[in-house]
Amino acid sequence: MQTVSISILNPNFRYTPAMHTNLHEAFERIRREQDMQKPPLVLPCSSEQTALVLN
């Protein structure tokens, strides 16, 4: 994932006051996006025909 930073001197920069943000929602969204990028964890079981997959 590539991050693009915008300078505050750029006329397209829009300041958002802290009272108009929701950090809880932002961090939940970031966690969801990171979880979607992770490959599932596959754990072998005692039988070769079965595996436990954790998402």
Buried (B, 14 or more C-beta within 10 A) or exposed (E): EEEEEEEEEEEEEEEEEEEEEEEEEEEEEEEEEEEEEEEEEEEEEEEEEEEEEEE
